[in-house]
Amino acid sequence: MRIAVQAADLDSSRIDGTRVYILNLLKEFGRLDDSSQFLIYHKNTFNPELVPPDYKNYKIIKKDFPFLWTQTRFSWEIIKDNPDVLWMPMQALPMIRKKKLKTVITVHDLAFKYFPRFFPAKDLRRLNFYGDYAIGNANKIIAISQSTKDDILKFYPAVGEDKIKVISHGFDRAVYEKPRNMEKEAEVKKKYKIEGNYLIYIGAIQPRKNLEKLVEAFDLVKEVFSDLKLVLAGEKAWLSEGVFEKIRKSPHKKDIICPGQVNFEDSGHLLRGALVFVFPSLYEGFGIPVLEAFASRVPVICSKNSSLPEVGGEAAVYFEDNDAKDLAEKIKEVMNDENLKQAHIAKGLEQIKKFSWEKCAQETLKYLKER
């Protein structure tokens, strides 16, 4: 079978959950299925952190074009190359294609439906237009969590439930299950100017991540833990100005560290060195960082919404996403009780047994190849 993959997201300078997903499935596909040929299309140059492996059954196809790449150059290449199935690992689909081409899309989340105010107007129009078309016209849909499947059925009631398959994400065991290396950890902390004990968040800096509430909670926690730092690791995304304004107004702004985007290896060291991982997001299609923190043996505190209880199970400590006092109390509770902390770390190590990129890839391949 010839399977086409739209992998242009791997060219992006910003790393997010969608790009981590594409990369890790491409690490698995060629190994798991050497009888199929994979046509992997991208536009420019792969991000050095997102380069897929060069398996013998992979054909990497680089085709640049200045505008509407998916709907123009990529669409033409798919017509010309005539694969058996097209996998779009995002909620988009070329509108011009052969009628007989089987198409499968992955829907990561519908945040733009729930929180349109958190998206620039241009991006919101694009997400609605292409998302509506792809979800309405794909032959099959992969939802990355039951929560995401429920959202698809809520916003697109005409889509049949049997057209959607839930296939959960995994996490990079090689990076996050490493034992602590204190020397390397100290080196990484120095690189990002982090000293002493700290809470950590890893992810995009944008309104949906609810980081303003985390800053409020941190100010309350500092009343008890005066030496504590807060690390907000991640690249600035759209509409992030409010987050940085909140930090500037914090009485503890000198103890809030924003190192920007960190590479995968460094994020593992920073997680293992943290006291607590906090994930205060208002909405997640899945939430890979929760699994990464569990694997790094760090207690997790996260919002009780969307897919997060599904991913965190009984291992995470949950708070109400609109309540900074509740978050502050949960942080203090975990930090004050070593037995509670260790119990949640142990539960986290059990929870991650349910998830892996290999399992995700096996289920995805089976779904792609089914008639």
C-alpha positions in Angstrom: 0.0 0.0 0.0 1.1 3.5 -0.8 0.3 5.9 2.1 0.7 9.7 1.6 1.4 11.9 4.7 1.2 15.6 4.8 4.1 16.5 7.1 4.7 20.2 6.3 4.1 21.0 10.0 7.5 19.5 10.7 9.1 22.5 8.9 7.7 24.9 11.6 10.0 26.7 14.0 7.5 26.3 16.8 7.0 22.9 18.3 3.6 22.0 19.6 1.6 18.8 20.3 0.6 18.3 16.7 4.2 18.4 15.5 5.3 16.0 18.2 2.6 13.6 17.2 3.5 13.6 13.5 7.2 13.2 14.3 6.7 10.3 16.7 4.3 8.4 14.4 6.8 8.8 11.5 9.5 7.3 13.8 7.2 4.2 14.2 5.5 3.7 10.8 8.5 2.7 8.8 9.6 0.2 11.4 6.2 -1.3 12.0 5.2 -1.6 8.4 8.0 -2.3 5.9 5.5 -3.7 3.3 4.0 -0.2 2.7 5.6 2.8 1.0 5.2 6.1 2.7 5.2 9.3 0.7 6.1 12.1 3.1 5.4 15.6 1.7 6.7 18.8 3.2 7.3 22.3 2.0 10.7 23.8 3.0 13.3 22.5 5.5 12.5 20.3 8.5 13.0 21.9 11.9 16.2 20.2 13.3 14.2 19.0 16.2 11.5 17.5 14.0 13.4 15.5 11.3 11.7 12.2 10.6 13.9 9.1 10.2 15.0 8.0 6.8 13.6 4.5 6.5 14.1 2.6 3.3 10.3 2.6 2.6 10.1 6.4 3.1 10.1 8.7 0.2 10.6 12.3 1.4 9.2 14.7 -1.1 10.0 18.4 -0.7 7.9 20.7 -2.8 7.9 24.4 -2.1 5.2 26.9 -3.1 4.6 30.4 -1.9 0.9 30.3 -0.9 -2.0 27.9 0.1 0.4 25.0 -0.2 -2.0 22.3 0.9 -4.6 23.4 -1.6 -2.2 24.0 -4.5 1.2 22.3 -4.7 0.4 19.5 -2.3 -3.0 18.9 -3.9 -1.3 18.6 -7.4 1.4 16.2 -6.1 -1.3 13.9 -4.5 -3.2 13.8 -7.8 0.0 13.1 -9.7 1.4 10.4 -7.3 -1.9 8.7 -6.8 -1.4 7.1 -3.4 -3.9 4.5 -2.0 -4.7 6.6 1.1 -3.9 10.1 2.3 -3.4 10.8 6.0 -3.7 14.4 7.0 -2.4 14.5 10.6 -4.4 17.7 11.2 -7.9 18.9 10.5 -7.4 20.0 6.9 -7.9 18.3 3.5 -7.0 19.3 -0.1 -10.2 20.2 -1.8 -9.1 19.2 -5.2 -8.2 15.5 -5.2 -9.2 12.3 -7.0 -12.7 11.1 -5.9 -11.5 7.5 -5.3 -8.7 8.6 -2.9 -9.3 7.4 0.7 -8.7 10.2 3.2 -8.1 10.1 6.9 -7.7 13.2 9.1 -6.6 13.6 12.7 -8.6 16.1 14.8 -6.5 17.3 17.7 -8.9 19.7 19.3 -11.7 22.1 18.7 -10.5 24.9 20.9 -11.4 27.5 18.2 -15.0 26.5 18.6 -15.0 26.9 22.4 -12.6 29.9 22.7 -12.8 31.9 19.5 -11.7 35.0 21.5 -8.3 33.4 22.0 -7.5 33.2 18.3 -6.5 36.0 15.9 -9.4 36.8 13.5 -7.5 35.6 10.4 -6.5 32.3 12.1 -10.1 31.8 13.4 -11.6 32.1 9.9 -9.0 29.7 8.5 -9.5 27.1 11.2 -13.3 27.2 10.8 -13.2 27.1 7.0 -10.7 24.3 6.6 -11.8 22.4 9.7 -15.5 22.4 8.7 -14.5 21.2 5.2 -12.1 18.4 6.4 -14.4 17.0 9.1 -17.4 17.1 6.8 -15.6 15.4 3.8 -12.9 13.0 5.1 -13.6 9.3 4.8 -12.4 8.7 8.3 -11.5 10.7 11.4 -9.0 10.0 14.1 -9.8 11.8 17.4 -6.9 11.9 19.9 -9.1 11.5 22.9 -12.7 10.6 23.8 -13.1 14.2 24.8 -12.2 15.3 21.3 -14.5 12.7 19.8 -17.3 14.1 21.9 -16.5 17.6 20.8 -16.6 16.6 17.1 -20.1 15.0 17.6 -21.2 18.1 19.5 -20.1 20.7 16.8 -20.6 18.4 13.8 -23.7 16.4 14.6 -24.1 15.3 10.9 -20.8 13.2 11.3 -21.5 9.6 12.0 -20.1 8.3 15.3 -18.8 5.2 13.4 -16.7 7.5 11.2 -14.5 8.5 14.2 -11.9 6.4 16.0 -10.2 7.4 19.2 -6.5 6.8 19.2 -4.6 8.3 22.1 -1.2 9.9 22.0 2.0 8.6 23.5 5.2 10.2 24.9 8.9 9.9 24.3 10.1 7.3 26.7 13.8 7.8 25.7 13.7 11.4 26.8 11.4 11.4 29.8 12.0 8.1 31.5 15.7 8.7 32.0 17.1 8.7 35.6 18.2 12.0 37.0 21.7 13.1 36.0 22.5 15.8 38.5 25.5 17.1 36.6 23.6 17.5 33.4 20.6 18.9 35.2 22.7 21.6 36.8 24.2 22.4 33.4 20.7 22.8 31.8 19.4 24.9 34.8 22.4 27.2 34.4 21.7 27.5 30.7 18.2 28.8 31.4 19.2 30.9 34.5 17.2 28.7 36.9 18.3 28.5 40.5 16.8 26.8 43.5 13.4 25.1 43.8 10.8 25.7 41.1 7.4 24.8 39.8 7.3 24.3 36.0 4.9 24.6 33.1 5.9 23.5 29.6 3.9 24.4 26.6 2.9 27.4 24.4 2.5 30.8 26.0 -1.0 31.7 24.9 -4.3 32.7 26.6 -5.9 29.2 26.4 -3.2 27.8 28.6 -4.5 29.9 31.5 -1.1 31.0 32.6 -2.4 34.2 34.2 -4.2 32.1 36.8 -1.0 30.2 37.4 0.8 33.5 38.0 -1.9 34.5 40.5 -1.6 31.2 42.2 2.1 31.5 42.4 1.8 34.9 44.1 -0.3 33.2 46.8 2.1 30.2 47.1 5.0 32.6 47.6 3.5 33.8 50.9 4.4 30.4 52.3 7.4 29.3 50.1 9.3 32.5 49.7 12.3 31.0 47.9 10.2 29.2 45.2 10.5 30.0 41.5 8.1 29.5 38.6 9.4 28.4 35.2 7.1 29.0 32.2 8.9 27.2 29.5 7.6 27.6 26.0 7.6 29.7 22.9 5.4 32.8 22.7 2.3 32.0 20.6 -0.6 34.3 19.5 -2.2 36.8 21.9 0.4 36.2 24.6 0.7 39.8 25.6 -1.7 39.4 28.5 0.4 36.7 30.1 3.5 38.8 30.1 1.6 41.8 31.4 0.4 39.7 34.3 4.0 38.7 35.0 5.2 42.3 34.9 2.5 43.2 37.5 3.4 40.3 39.8 5.2 41.3 43.1 7.3 38.2 42.5 8.1 38.8 38.8 11.9 38.4 39.5 11.1 34.8 40.5 9.1 34.0 37.3 11.5 32.7 34.6 10.5 32.5 30.9 13.3 30.7 29.1 11.4 30.5 25.8 11.2 27.2 23.8 13.4 24.4 25.2 14.5 21.4 23.3 13.3 17.9 24.1 16.3 16.8 26.0 16.4 20.0 28.1 12.7 19.7 28.9 13.3 16.2 30.4 16.1 17.6 32.7 14.0 20.5 33.7 11.0 18.3 34.5 13.0 15.9 36.6 14.5 18.8 38.5 11.1 20.4 39.3 9.1 20.1 42.5 5.7 20.1 40.7 4.5 20.3 37.1 1.5 22.5 36.7 -0.7 22.4 33.6 -3.5 24.9 34.1 -5.0 24.9 30.5 -8.6 25.8 29.9 -8.9 23.1 27.2 -6.7 20.4 25.7 -7.4 17.8 23.0 -5.0 15.5 24.8 -2.2 17.0 26.9 1.1 15.2 26.1 3.1 17.2 28.8 1.0 15.5 31.5 2.4 12.1 30.4 5.9 13.6 30.0 5.8 14.8 33.6 4.5 11.4 34.9 7.4 9.7 33.1 9.8 12.2 34.7 8.6 11.3 38.2 7.1 14.7 38.9 3.8 15.2 40.6 1.2 16.8 38.3 -1.4 19.4 39.1 -3.7 20.2 36.2 -7.1 21.6 35.3 -10.2 19.4 35.6 -11.6 19.9 32.1 -11.7 18.6 28.5 -9.4 15.6 28.0 -7.1 16.1 31.1 -9.0 13.8 33.5 -8.9 11.2 30.7 -5.1 11.5 30.4 -4.3 12.1 34.0 -6.6 9.5 35.5 -6.2 9.2 39.3 -2.5 10.2 39.1 -3.0 13.9 38.7 -4.2 16.4 41.3 -7.0 18.5 39.8 -8.1 22.1 40.4 -10.9 24.3 39.1 -9.4 26.2 36.2 -11.0 29.6 37.1 -9.9 29.5 40.7 -6.3 30.7 41.5 -6.9 30.1 45.2 -7.8 26.4 44.6 -4.7 26.0 42.5 -2.5 27.6 45.1 -4.0 25.3 47.8 -3.3 22.2 45.7 0.3 23.3 45.1 0.9 23.9 48.8 -0.8 20.6 49.7 1.4 18.6 47.4 4.6 20.5 48.5 3.8 20.1 52.2 3.1 16.3 52.1 5.9 14.1 50.9 3.7 11.0 51.2 1.0 12.5 49.0 3.7 13.6 46.5 5.2 10.2 46.3 1.8 8.5 46.0 0.9 10.6 43.0 4.3 10.0 41.4 3.7 6.2 41.8 0.2 6.6 40.3 1.7 8.6 37.4 4.1 5.7 36.6 1.1 3.3 36.5 -0.9 5.7 34.3 1.7 6.0 31.6 1.6 2.3 31.0 -1.7 2.9 29.1 0.0 5.2 26.5 2.8 4.8 24.0 3.7 6.1 20.5 4.2 2.5 19.3 0.6 1.7 20.4 -0.7 4.9 18.8 1.2 4.1 15.5 0.0 0.5 15.4 -3.7 1.6 15.8 -3.3 4.4 13.3 -1.7 2.2 10.7 -4.5 -0.4 11.1 -7.1 2.3 10.7 -5.4 3.8 7.6 -5.2 0.5 5.9 -8.7 -0.7 6.7 -11.2 -0.6 3.8 
